[in-house]
Amino acid sequence: MRIIAGEFRGRRIDAPPGRGTRPMLDRVREAVFAALGARLEDAAVLDLFAGSGSLGLEALSRGARSARLVERDPGALRRLRANVAALDVGDRARVGSGDALRPASWGAPDERFDLVFLDPPYPLVEDARARVGLLEALDRLARERVDPAGVLVLHAPTAAPSAAELPPSLSADR
């Protein structure tokens, strides 16, 4: 896996082995970051279910001011910390260990983010009961932690969640 553009363009980062972590494909990341464009400049980023850190580290490479990267899996967390060290961005990237859906993992209670990435494991999105907790966390993030002009990016299978399931705080015109 590599950083696509910016300060660290072409630099490789390690993904955790196995199928437990599913890094976003380069072409999908490229499309997401192209759509975000200038929003990245000086942004405060929260990368939940960070895995290798590919989203948060790509954001830093493209001009984000800071990134908080949250991961729970011990193997992925080791790789994430190694990737932050390899790119020498420890002054701008804070790595947290914990449940990405719990507000305590999101940093200080008054901390706000310009950009939030959520790339949860697909079973968390596909299972209707588990999805309820995910949608509740998304709602809370949107209401309490995302800047009013900010963006929340959810990477999920195409079938779930449906637009009808999304809370009003996640509407495009909020």
N, C-alpha and C positions, 0 to 999 in steps of 0.2 A: 504494500500500500504506500502511496506517496502523497505529499502535499502538492496540490494542483497549481496554485498561483501565489504570487506575492513574495514576501521576504524569504520564505523557505521553499519556494518552488522547486519541485523535483526531489526534495529530501524525502527519504524513506522513513516510515514509522512502522513499528511492529504491531501486528494484530495478534490478539490472544489466539492460541491454537484451539482447534476443535470447533464444534458447531454451536457452542453456548453463546458466542458473541457473533453477530452478523453485521460486519461493517457495511456501511452504505457504499454502493458501487461508485466508482470514479465518475461515471457519466451522470449519475443522479446527483452526486455532490456538486458537480460542475453546474448543472442546471439550477440547483437550489442557490448556489452562491452567485450565479449570474443574475437571478431574479432579485437577490438581496442588494446587489450593487453597492451604492454609496451608503446604505444603512450600516455597513460594516465599519466605516471609518469612526474610530474613537468609541465604539460600542462596548458596553458591559454585557458579557455573554454568559449564559448559564447552559451547560451541556449536561443533560441528564441521561442516564444510561450510557455514559461516555465511552465505555469499551476501550478502544485504543486511543481515543481522544481526537479522532480524525476531524470531527466537526468543529470542536472548540479550537483545536490547533490550526485548522485551516482558517478560521475566523481571525485568529491572532496574526497569521501570516498575511492576511489581507487588510490589516489595519485596525482590528479591534483593540481597545485599550486594555481589557482584562477578560479573563475567562475563569469561571468556576466549573470544574469538571467533576461530576459525581458518578461513582461506580461502586458496586457492592461486591462483585465477584473477586476473590483474592488474586486469582491468576491474571485477570484483566487489569486489576488495580496495579499489580507489579509492572505490567507492560505499559500502562498509562503513565506511571511515575517515571519509568525509563524513557519514554518518548518525550516527556516534558524536560527531563534532564538532557537528553540528546540534542534537543533544539535550543537548550539554554534559555528557556522562557519561565523559569521558576519565579522570577520577579513579577510576571504578568499572569501566570496560571496557578490557581489554587486547586489542588486535588483533594477531594473529600471522599471518605468512605462511608457508605450508608445507603439507605433506601431512598431512591430517587423520587419517590412519591410523598415523602414526609418533609414538611416544611423545615424541620431542623437541618436537613441536608442542603438547603438552598442558601445557606449563609445567614448573616445577621438579619433579624426580623425586619429591619428598616431598609435592607438592601433591595434596590430595584435593578431590573435588567432591561436592556434595549432589545435583546435578542435571546430567545430561549429555544434550544434544540431538545426534542424528545425523540429518541430512537429506541423505544422499548422492545423487549423480546416479543415476537409475534404472538405467542400464546397468551400474553397479557392483554393483547388487543383483541384477539379472536374469541377468547372465552368470555361469554356475556357477563358472568359474575365478576370476573377479574377486571373487565372493562369499566365497570361502575366505579371502582376505586381510581382507575386511571382518569376517567372523565371528571371525577370530583377534584382530583389534584390539578388537572388542567384548568378547571374553573377557578380554583383558589389562586393558582399562579397568575392567571389573567387578571383577576380582580385585585390581588394584593402585591404582586411582585413584578409584573411586566409594566414598563413605562406606558402611559396612554398612547404614545406614538410607536410603541414597540411591536415586535413580531414574535409569534410563537410558531415554531415549525414542528409538526408532528409527522414522523415517518411511520407509516402503517400500511398493512396490506390493503389493497384496493377495496375490498368488501367491508372493511370495518375500521373505525366506526362510521355509521351513516351520518349525514348532515343533520338528520332529525334528532340524533342522540346528543349532539353538541349543545352545551349550555349556552344561554344567550350572551354570556361574557366572551364567548369565542367567535361571535359574529364578526364579519369583516368590517362592519360599520360601527363598532363599539367606540 
